[in-house]
Structures are given as C-alpha cells and as structure tokens.
C-alpha cells in the first residue's frame, strides 16, 4: 500500500530529466497526428481497393460510398496532411534529442524506422506528383505505408532495443 501512495505523490517530475521537456509533448502530438492521418488514408485505401474490385450495384453499401475519383483525392490529401505532421514529428524529435542528448540523430531503431516510413510516404507523394500515380497504386502505398507506421510504433518498441524501447 505504501508503494501506491508514493506513486500517487510522484507526479510527472518522476520522469528522467530527458523526458521532462515540452519538446516531448510537441514530438508525440505531431507524430500521433501524422499516424492518425495515415490510418485514415489506409482505411480509404482499403475502401478504394474493395470498391474497385467489386462492382457496386445500386442498393449495395459500396454504391453509397464516394466515387473512386473522390476516394483517390481523399487518400492523396490525407497522405499530404499526414506527411507534413510526420515531418514535424521527426523535426521536433530531433530538436528534443539534441537538447536531451546533444545530438540530433543517433540512428536509434525508432529513428531509422521513422525515416523509412517517411521515405515510403515521400515516394508515394513523389510518384503522384511526377508520374501521376493514383488509384490503386496510391491505395496500396497508403496500406503499405501504414504497415510501416505500425512497425515503427509497435514493432520497434517491443522487438528492437534502443532509446525508444519500452517492452
């Protein structure tokens, strides 16, 4: 019982000094907004592929969804939104790392996988802007990119060791 009371008195300042930073809040919030946008893009990508594969006849649930062109635009705009937030998350993480450990980048597994995820989405947006990719290609990128997000968030934390490992 005494341990519970000491935990309740412990407030946020029981964190190690590196975690007692406003940069932590900025970093986590920006990354989570980016991750949420990528989750939405993944969902719309799956809907796009499902609607594209099965012909929507009148009266079915698929016929109630937006057209493929509109779904493609939603995926594209959501990817841009998420990409901007993920970029902000990586930048705020780098600034925070520099203030906490004296280096902007240390090639920690989480940092490396967040960079891989960033490159996946950068490639998707680049292909869209330069090659005009859309439709099923971007839908697959949205799904594959979100798989990378999930590994960055869960896989790295529990399977690899580093500064971001909590498992």
Secondary structure in CASP SS format (residue, H / E / C, confidence):
PFRMAT SS
TARGET T0000
AUTHOR 0000-0000-0000
METHOD secondary structure of the structure
MODEL  1
X C 1.00
X H 1.00
X H 1.00
X H 1.00
X H 1.00
X H 1.00
X H 1.00
X H 1.00
X H 1.00
X C 1.00
X C 1.00
X H 1.00
X H 1.00
X H 1.00
X C 1.00
X C 1.00
X H 1.00
X H 1.00
X H 1.00
X C 1.00
X C 1.00
X H 1.00
X H 1.00
X H 1.00
X H 1.00
X H 1.00
X H 1.00
X H 1.00
X H 1.00
X H 1.00
X H 1.00
X H 1.00
X H 1.00
X H 1.00
X H 1.00
X H 1.00
X H 1.00
X H 1.00
X H 1.00
X H 1.00
X H 1.00
X H 1.00
X H 1.00
X H 1.00
X H 1.00
X H 1.00
X H 1.00
X H 1.00
X H 1.00
X H 1.00
X H 1.00
X H 1.00
X H 1.00
X C 1.00
X C 1.00
X C 1.00
X C 1.00
X C 1.00
X C 1.00
X C 1.00
X H 1.00
X H 1.00
X H 1.00
X H 1.00
X C 1.00
X C 1.00
X C 1.00
X H 1.00
X H 1.00
X H 1.00
X H 1.00
X H 1.00
X H 1.00
X H 1.00
X H 1.00
X H 1.00
X H 1.00
X H 1.00
X H 1.00
X H 1.00
X H 1.00
X H 1.00
X H 1.00
X H 1.00
X H 1.00
X H 1.00
X H 1.00
X H 1.00
X H 1.00
X H 1.00
X H 1.00
X H 1.00
X H 1.00
X H 1.00
X H 1.00
X H 1.00
X H 1.00
X H 1.00
X H 1.00
X H 1.00
X H 1.00
X C 1.00
X C 1.00
X C 1.00
X C 1.00
X C 1.00
X C 1.00
X C 1.00
X H 1.00
X H 1.00
X H 1.00
X H 1.00
X H 1.00
X H 1.00
X H 1.00
X H 1.00
X H 1.00
X H 1.00
X H 1.00
X H 1.00
X H 1.00
X H 1.00
X H 1.00
X H 1.00
X H 1.00
X H 1.00
X H 1.00
X H 1.00
X H 1.00
X H 1.00
X H 1.00
X C 1.00
X C 1.00
X C 1.00
X C 1.00
X H 1.00
X H 1.00
X H 1.00
X H 1.00
X H 1.00
X H 1.00
X H 1.00
X H 1.00
X H 1.00
X H 1.00
X H 1.00
X H 1.00
X H 1.00
X H 1.00
X H 1.00
X H 1.00
X H 1.00
X H 1.00
X H 1.00
X H 1.00
X H 1.00
X H 1.00
X H 1.00
X H 1.00
X C 1.00
X C 1.00
X C 1.00
X C 1.00
X C 1.00
X C 1.00
X C 1.00
X C 1.00
END
